[in-house]
Amino acid sequence: MTVDLFRSVEPQLETDMIPAVVLMTLLWSTDLQAQSVSPPAELSVRLVNGTTSCSGTVEVFYRGEWLSLCSSWWRMIGEVKVVCRELDCGNPVAESRGPLIEDGRRGVRLFSICSGDESSIRQCDNIEAHGVCYGGYYRHVICSESVRLVDGAGLCSGRVEVKSNQSWASVCEADFDRKDAEVVCRDVGCGSPAALQGGLYGEGEGQTWDKEFQCKGNESLLLDCDTSDRENNTCLPGNAVGLTCSEPDDVRLVGGGSRCAGGVESYYQREWRTVGADDRNQENVAAVVCRQLGCGSTVSALPGNTTRGFKVICYGPESSLRECWRSYDLLPGFTVICSASPLPAFIIRHVVVLLILLTSITTIYLYYKPTRRQKRVNRVSSMDLYVNAMEMVSLSSRAEAGPGEERAAQGTE
């Protein structure tokens, strides 16, 4: 009886144990997978909560967890450019900051100085994490997703490369025109195309893009353009497209009477904001502003704007103000006068009066000079007429006198 009962219960036990065995197997395999995936390297970066994989809030992997970034000093041409490269994105297009969304949200204070050529933030100089911060601000970065300019002098020039199958490919000059260039410049956050030439910034080491762009010129992103198969599958050396775009129109001088003089303002986070600088750095910032606006060199950089603005530090050779260091310490603004600025109004008035006087004097001189000359000519002409008349009278007298009288007259003479 006992044996029969055991035999009747044994199949039921086996049936009940199947789910438990399956669950244990799943847990064991999940644990193995977790152990096989290594954690990110210390101080790796990622972008979260963005509209694309190449935009979002910057987070840093620090001591086993992802934390937001509390750093206050970043440059588009340096740190932001390296973040975009580390994430295999294109050019840095914009960066901004804002308050941390959650109260008490933790972040890491990261200090780094990047030249822009590094492959990751970890390779930058003076990389150092100063512990955890609470509150503060986050950094938001936007990189271009499918196109970039490489080996150029700044953010708005270089060889055009397009992302294809997780790798970057150069574009042949024959497959690229002015409308395509307009879209690329817009995609990387720059102004209109200024120069377009094959081989302008060297040749790419990788593959060549195998499509021809058919952009209309008004697209926001290069990915929005139509493409077609290339008519010619070969791209000769020296034909990789090099593109130079104008700098973005995000800086202006106001209150100085012209676009080349006034207080410095920068368009940031959808509004114009005052730019401030230390006294020792105002000349460098002014040089960059004049260069970006195409207003020549700096004439003066003087305090003159009492409104406080975010702090900017430039070395001087930067192509645009967005390539400089930017801090959110508030400093009084300042006034810049570039060499292409018009003269002040009071100087212009004096110059106009002087020109009027010179014109009047010249007109009077030119009027009276031929009059005097004409008088001298008239005087000479009157004397000649008098002499000629006397000669005619003398000849007439001799003709009327006889030969003897003429000889007597000659003898008397």
C-alpha positions, 0 to 999 in steps of 0.5 A: 500500500505504501509503495503504491502511494509513493509511486502515485505521488512521484509523478506529481512531485516531478511535475511540480518541480519543473517550474522551480528548475526553469526559474533557477536555470533562468536566474543562473544564466542571468547571473552569468550574463551579468558577470560576463558584461564588464562595467564601463571604464571609470569616467566614461560618458554618455548622453541621456534623455535626448531626442537622438543618440547624439544629444542629451544630458551628460552623465559620467560613470564614477565609482560604480554609478552614472552621475550627472556632471557639475563641471562649470568650465567647458569648451565646444572646441575641447571637452564637448568635441571629445564627448561627441567623438567618444560617443561616435557622433559628429561635430559638437553643435551646441551645449547648454546647462540647466538646474538638476531636475530632481532635488538632491540629485547627485552629480560629480564635479569633473575637472578636465582640460581637453585639446579636442583631439583626444578619443575620450575624456579620460585622455584629457589633461588634468582629469580629476573628479572632485567628489559628489555634488548635490543640486547644482547644474547639468550639462546638455550636449547636442552633436551632429548625428550623421555628418562631421567636418574633420581636420579643419581649423575650427568647428566650421571647416574640414573634410566632409564625412558621413556615417555609414554602417557605423563607420565614417566615409569621405564624400566625393566632390562629384557627388556634392554641390552647393545645396548639399553644402548648405544642409551640412553647414546647418546640420553642424550648427554653422552659417552658410557655405563659404568655400567648397573644394575637393582635397581642401582638407586632405583625404580620408583614410577610410571608405568613400560614401557610395551615394549621391546627395540630392538635397534641396537646400532647405533641409535641417539635417543631411539625413533628410536629403534624398540620395541616389546611386552614384553614376561613377563608382570611382573617386580620384585622389584629391576629390574628397570634399572640403567645406568651409562654413561661415561662423554662426550668427550668435554674437552681436555688438549692441548700442554702439551705432554699428554692427562693429561697435557696442556691448558684447551679447551672445545668443544662448538658450534662445535668448541674447545674453550679456557677455562678461570678461575679466579685465585681463581677458577682455582684449582676447575676447574682443579679438575673437568677437571682431573676427567672428563678425568680420569687423577686422581687428580690435581698436578698444575693449573698455568697460561700458556695460553695467549689465552682468553676463556669463564669464567667457575666457578666450586665448585669442586665436579662436574662430568664434566665441563658442570655442572659448571657455564659458563659465556661469560666474556673472561679470559686468559686460564690456564694450568693443570697438572693431577696426571696421567701425565707423568714426564717432558722429562728432568726428564725422561732422568735423570731417564733413565741414573740413571737406566743404571748406576745402571744396569751396577754396578749390573752386574759388582758386580754379575760378580766379586762376584762369581769369588772371591768366586771361588778363595777362593774355589780354594785356600781351595782345593789346601791346602787340596790337599797339606795336603792329599799329605803329609799324603800319603807320611808319610804313605808310609814312615811308610809302607816301614820301619820295625816294629823296625824302626817305634817304634824307630821313635815313641820313638824319637817323 
